[in-house]
Amino acid sequence: MSTNNVVTPRGIPGAVRILNVESIRVFAGSGGVQFADAMCAELGVPRSEARLQRFANDCLQVQLMENVRERDVYLVQPIVAPTQENLVELLLMIDAARGASARRVTAVMPHFAYARSDKKDASRISIGGRLVADMLSAAGVSRVLTMTLHAPQVHAFFRVPVDQLHALTTLADHFRNGGLPNTTVVSPDLGNAKSASKFAKLLDTPVAAGAKERFEGDRVEISHLIGDVKDRDVIVLDDEIANGTTILAILDKLEQHGARKISIACTHGIFSNGALERIGDDPRVHEIVTTDTVPHTLSFTHPKLTVLSVAPAFAEAVRRIHSGESVSVLFS
C-alpha cells in the first residue's frame, strides 16, 4: 500500500502511440495539468501551452499558444473545485479552439461534478447537469471524454457524442494483487449496485448492497444490508466520495453485521471537508483506494490512501478517437 502515491496500472494491450503528432493538440486547464501530462506521456505527444488571464473586473480570458487550425484538439479539465472557475475556463478554451478553426474539439473531463445534479428531486430546483451539458455544446465542443458519470441519464444530457470510461478494471487489478479469499463487494446504496455487481464479477466475489436514505443536513442512514458479510472481508465500492457520510454510515452497518477487514474503493476521491481523515482514521478501515480523476494535492495525504492512475486509459481512448477506432472495447 502506498501513501498518497499515484500508481500507474499495467499497460493496455494493443495501445500504441500516435504517429502523426502534428495532427493533434492537447491543452490543459488549470485543474488538468497533472493529468494531461500523464496522458501525453502515454501518447508520446507534447502538451501545448494555454495562457489564462484574469482582468481587473475578474473576467477570465484564455489564449491557446499553438496553432490548432485543422487539428484534433483535446482540452483536459476535470470539473472539480473551484468548480465554477474550472468550468468557465473550459468553456473559454473550447471557444478559443473553435475560433481558431480546430477540426474537432474534445473536452476531456476525468470528473464532471455537475453529474450529481441529474434530476428534479425538489420543487423549483435546477438540473445543473443538463444545463452545463448544453453550455458545452453551445461553446462548440465536438465530443466529450469522461469517466463514471454519477447516473446513466447524465449521458443523455449531452447533444454531442460522449465516451464514458470506467475505472472498475483498474481498481480490480489493485485488489487482485492482495488476494481475495472470503471477500464480498458491497455497494453502499442500491443506485450503485449495478456497478458493484460488475466489479464483483471482475473479482469473482459475491456482492451485497445497502439501502440508503439521505436526509436534510447531509445526514445518511443505511436502513438495511442485502447480502451476507458476516466474518468476511469487504470492499465497499462507490462512484464518488465527497463528505464521506455515506461511507461512515455503511461502516456502522457492516460492523453490526459482523464484517471483518473493510477496504474502501471509489473512482472520484473528492474528500471534502476533512473526509479523508475521518474515513482513514477509522480503525475499521484497512485501506482507501481511488483514482486520479480528481487532482490530489499535498492536503490529500493519508497512510491508508492509494491513488491509481487512469491516465493510460484516457490516453488509449484519445488514440482511438483520433484514429477513428472503436472506444467501446475499453468498456469491456
N, C-alpha and C positions, 0 to 999 in steps of 0.2 A: 504494500500500500504506500502511496506517495503523499507528501504533504503539499497540497495545492499545486502539484506538477501537472503540466499538460502532457498527456501520454498519447502518442500517435499510434493507432492500431495498424495491424499489418496491411500491406497494400492491397488494392482491389485488383483481382485477376483481370488481365487484359488492358489495364489502364496504360496509356502511353501519353507522351507529352504532345502538345500542339506544335506542328512543324512550322507553319507559317505565322510567326509571331507578329508580323506586321499587320495581319488582318484582324487582330484582336487588341482591345484596350481594357485594362482592369483598373478602376479607380476605387478609392475607399473614402467613405465619410469619416467623420471624427470618431465614431464609435466602432468602425470596422477595420482600422489599420492593421491590428494584430492578426485578425482572421484573414484579411486579404493577403497579407504577406505569407502566411502559411499556405494559403490556397495557391498563390502564384509560384511558390517554391515547388509545389507538386506539379504544376502545369509547365514549369520552365519558361514562364512569361514574366517580365518585369512589371512591377506595379507602377502605373503612371501617376503623376502628381496632380493633385487638385488643391486650389487655393480657396480658403474660406475667409471672408472679410466681414467684419461687423461694423456697421455705420453708427454714427452718433445717436441716431434715433432707434437703435437696437435692431434694425433690419439686417438680414444676412444677405450676402452675395457669394455665389460660387463661380469660380473660373476653372475650367479644365485646361491644364497646362500642356497638353499634347494634342496633335491633330487627330480627330476622330472621323473625318469625312469618309463615308462608306466603310467604316469599321464596325465590327461587332463589339459593342461596349457593354461591360459588366460593372455595375455600381454596387459595391459591397457596403451595406449599412444595416446592422441589426437595429430594430426599433426598440431600444431599451432606454433607461434613464440616462440623461434627461430626454424623455420620450418625445416631447413636442419639438425640441431643438433638433434631434436626430431625424425626425420625420420631415421637418421643413427643409433641412439640409439635403435629404434625399430627393425631395420634390424639385429643389433647385438644380441639383445635379442632373436629374432627368431632363429638365427643361433646357439646361445648357447643352447636353448631348444632342437633343433633338434639334436645337437651334444651330448646331454645328454640323448638321447633316450626317449624323450617325446612321448606319444602315439598319441597325437593330439595337435597342436599349433594354437590357435585362436588369431588373432590380434584384440583387442577391440579399435577401433578408434572413439570416440564420434564425433570428427571433422576431416575431411580429406581435408586439404587445397588445395591439387592438383586437387580436383574435378573441380575447376574453369578452369583448363587448359584441356578442353574437346573437342576442335575442332580446325581445321586449318582455322583461320579467317584472316590470313595474309600470304604472301609468305615466305617460308623458316623458318617457325615457329615450335617450338617443341610442342608436345602434352604431357605435363607432367603427366596428369592423367593416361594415358595408360602406360607410361614408369615406373612410380612409382608402378603401379599395377603389372607389370612384375617383378620389383625388389623384391616386397614382395613374389611373387611366387618363384622366384629364391632362395630367402633366406630360403624357406622351410615352409612357412605358410600353414596351412591346411584349414583355414576358416577365414573370415573377418566379424566382427560385427561392424556396424557403424550406423550413423543417418543422414538422409536427405542429400544425395549426391546432388550436385548442378544441375545435369541434368541426365535424365534417361539413356543416353548412357554410363555414367561412370560405372554403374553397370556391363555392358558387357565388360569393360576393364579387369576385373579380371578373371583369369583362375581357381579360386577356388570358392567354394560356398560363397555367400555374403548374410548376413541377414541385411537388411536396415530398421531400425526403423524410426518412425517419431514422432514429438512432438506435433502434432495437438490436440490430446486428452488432453494432459497436459495443453496446452495453453488455450484450450476451457474451461476446468474446472475453470481456473482462471477468465475468463471473465464472465462466467455464474454467479459467486458469486456476481457480481456487478449489475446484471440485464441488459437486452438488449432491452429496448423499443426503437424503432425508430433508429436502428443501421444497418449499412452496412459494410461488409468486403470489403476491397479494396486491390487488387494486384497492386503493382507499375509498373508491366510490364506484357505483355501477356504470357511470358515464365513461370511465376509463377501462372497463372490464374487457372490452374487445382487444385493446392494445395489450393488456396484461395477458390475455389468452394467447396472443401471437408470441409474446415474449416467453411465456411458459412453454410453448411448443418448441421454440428455438432451444430452450434449455432442457427439454424433456422432463418437465416437472409438473405437478398439479398446480391448480390456480384457485384462489379464493378472492372474495370481494367484500368490501364493507358497504353498508347502506348509510350514506351521509346525508345529514341535514345541515344547512347553513342558516344562521340567524343573524339579526342585526348586530352590528359591532364586531363583525368578522368572527363571531363565535361559531364553532363547528362541533357537531355531535355525531358520532358513529353509533347508530342505534342497534345494528345487527352485523354479524360477520357470517357470511355464507361460505362454508368450506371448512376443512379441518386443518388447524395449525398446531394442535397440542403436541408438545415435545418435538417440534420441527423447527429447523432454521427457516427464516423468512426473508424474502427480498420484496420490499414494498416498492412498487413501480408507479410513478406519477409522471404526467407530461411536464409539469411545471411546479416549482416550489418557490413561493413568494414570501409570505409571512410565516409559513410553516405551521399554521394552526391545524390544517388537515393532517399533517404528519404526526403532530403531537397527539391528536385525537386517536389516530389509528394505533399508535404505540400503546395507549392505555387499553384499547380493546384487545390488542394482541397479547398483552400481559395477562389480562383477565382470562384469555382462552389458552394460556399455557405455552405460548411460543417461546423458543429458545433464542438463538443469536439472530438479531434483526439488522439487515442491511437496507439502506435507502438508495434508490436509483431514480434519476429523473433526466429528462432531456434538457430542459431550461432551468438552470440553477440561478434564480434571481437573488434569493436570500436577503430580502429587505428587512430593515428594522431589527437587525441582530438575530435573524432566523438561523443562520449557520451556527452561531454559538449556542442558541437554545437547543437545537437538534443535536449538534455534535457533542455537547457537554452532558447529554442524557446518557446515563450508564447503560441503558438498554440498547443503544445504537452501536453497532460494531463498525460500520463504515458508511460513508456518503459518497456516491458516485454520480457525477454529472458530466455534461459536455461543455465545449467552449462556444456554444451559440450565444451566450451572454459573456461579454468581456469580464474577466476576473482580475481585479486589481489586488494590490497587497492587502487590502482590507478583508478579502476573501481568503483567509488563511486558517486552516484547522488541521491538526494531525490526522483526523479521520477522513479528510476530503481528498478525493482523486478526481481530476478533470481529464476527460478523454477528448481528443481532438476529432472533430468531424470534418475538418478542412479537406482531407483526402476525398471524402465522399462528394463534397461540393465541387472539388476540382474535377472529378470524373464526370459529374453532371454537366459542368461547364464545357468540358471537352466534347461530350456527346451532343449538347445543344449546338455548339459551334460547328460540329461536323455533320449535323443532321441525322445523328443516330438516335436510337430509342433510349429514353431515360428510364422507362418503366422497369427495365431489368434491375436497376438499383433498388427497387422496392422489394425484390424477392429476398 
